Amino acid sequence: MFSHSTPEQSACQVKKIYSNNNIALVWHVKNMLEQQGIEVEMRNHRLYSVVGELPVTECMGEVWVVSALYYQAAERLVSEMELASLPEFDAWVCHACHEKVDGTFAVCWNCQAAPADLAVGASE
């Protein structure tokens, strides 16, 4: 037997939009979406104290969009937030092995040397 949902029932389906083990980020996403008029609910935001007793993935804070009608807008807002928080670094050349290293790496992928400007500061 198949059940068909009506448009009203589909609109009321709760969908998970975000999860993270950093509860501050979970609260940030919740507040950001609510500021845009999107009704959300939080789940697992009090489970951080039982990590170890339960698997970490089961204790991550979650934000759920209450109405599926707003899911795409919420998804776009969360994506924009995550992209804005990624720092951009220039590529650099390793002083030890002269390999070109992408800016996202904190050390040389080839020889594990730190960038020259960081290596000088560390030895002082």
C-alpha positions as CSV (number, residue, x, y, z in Angstrom):
1,M,0.0,0.0,0.0
2,F,1.4,3.4,-1.0
3,S,0.8,6.6,0.8
4,H,0.8,9.9,-1.0
5,S,1.4,13.1,0.9
6,T,-0.5,16.2,0.2
7,P,1.3,19.5,-0.5
8,E,0.4,20.6,3.0
9,Q,1.9,17.5,4.5
10,S,5.1,17.9,2.4
11,A,5.4,21.5,3.5
12,C,5.4,20.4,7.1
13,Q,8.2,17.8,6.8
14,V,11.2,18.7,8.9
15,K,14.5,18.4,7.2
16,K,18.0,18.6,8.6
17,I,20.0,21.5,7.2
18,Y,23.1,21.6,9.4
19,S,25.1,19.6,12.0
20,N,28.4,20.3,13.7
21,N,30.2,19.3,16.9
22,N,30.9,23.0,17.6
23,I,27.7,24.0,19.4
24,A,28.4,27.7,18.9
25,L,28.3,27.2,15.1
26,V,25.0,25.3,15.5
27,W,23.5,28.2,17.5
28,H,24.9,30.7,14.9
29,V,23.1,28.8,12.0
30,K,19.9,28.6,14.0
31,N,20.0,32.3,14.8
32,M,20.9,33.3,11.2
33,L,18.0,31.3,9.7
34,E,15.5,32.6,12.2
35,Q,16.7,36.2,11.4
36,Q,15.7,35.4,7.8
37,G,12.2,34.3,8.9
38,I,12.9,30.6,8.5
39,E,11.5,28.5,11.3
40,V,14.0,26.0,12.6
41,E,14.5,23.6,15.6
42,M,17.6,22.4,17.2
43,R,18.3,18.8,18.1
44,N,21.1,17.2,20.2
45,H,22.3,20.6,21.4
46,R,22.5,19.3,25.0
47,L,24.3,16.0,24.2
48,Y,27.9,17.4,24.2
49,S,28.3,16.3,27.8
50,V,27.8,12.6,27.0
51,V,30.3,12.4,24.2
52,G,32.3,9.2,24.9
53,E,29.3,7.5,26.3
54,L,27.6,7.9,22.9
55,P,29.3,8.1,19.5
56,V,30.4,11.6,18.6
57,T,28.3,11.6,15.4
58,E,25.2,11.0,17.5
59,C,26.0,14.0,19.8
60,M,26.5,16.6,17.1
61,G,24.2,19.6,17.4
62,E,21.7,19.8,14.5
63,V,19.5,22.5,12.9
64,W,16.3,21.3,11.2
65,V,14.1,23.4,8.9
66,V,10.5,23.0,10.1
67,S,9.0,23.6,6.7
68,A,10.4,21.9,3.6
69,L,9.2,24.9,1.6
70,Y,12.1,26.9,3.1
71,Y,14.8,24.2,2.8
72,Q,16.4,25.5,-0.4
73,A,16.6,29.1,0.9
74,A,18.1,27.8,4.2
75,E,20.6,25.6,2.3
76,R,21.7,28.6,0.2
77,L,22.2,30.7,3.4
78,V,24.2,28.0,5.2
79,S,26.4,27.5,2.1
80,E,27.1,31.2,1.9
81,M,28.0,31.3,5.6
82,E,30.4,28.3,5.2
83,L,32.1,29.8,2.1
84,A,32.5,33.2,3.9
85,S,34.3,31.5,6.8
86,L,36.9,29.8,4.7
87,P,40.1,31.8,4.8
88,E,41.9,32.3,1.5
89,F,45.7,32.0,1.5
90,D,48.1,32.5,-1.4
91,A,50.2,29.7,-2.7
92,W,53.8,29.7,-1.5
93,V,57.2,28.1,-2.4
94,C,58.8,25.9,0.2
95,H,62.2,27.4,1.3
96,A,63.5,23.9,2.0
97,C,62.7,21.9,-1.1
98,H,61.5,24.7,-3.4
99,E,58.1,22.9,-4.1
100,K,55.1,25.0,-4.9
101,V,52.5,24.6,-2.1
102,D,48.8,25.4,-2.2
103,G,47.8,28.2,0.3
104,T,45.5,25.8,2.2
105,F,48.5,23.8,3.5
106,A,50.1,25.0,6.7
107,V,53.3,23.0,5.9
108,C,54.9,21.8,2.8
109,W,53.2,18.7,1.5
110,N,56.5,17.3,0.2
111,C,59.0,17.9,3.2
112,Q,56.7,19.1,6.0
113,A,58.7,22.4,6.4
114,A,56.7,25.4,7.7
115,P,56.6,28.5,5.5
116,A,59.8,30.6,5.8
117,D,58.0,33.5,7.6
118,L,56.6,31.1,10.2
119,A,59.9,29.2,10.5
120,V,61.8,32.3,11.3
121,G,59.4,33.4,14.0
122,A,59.4,30.0,15.6
123,S,63.2,29.9,16.1
124,E,63.4,33.3,17.8
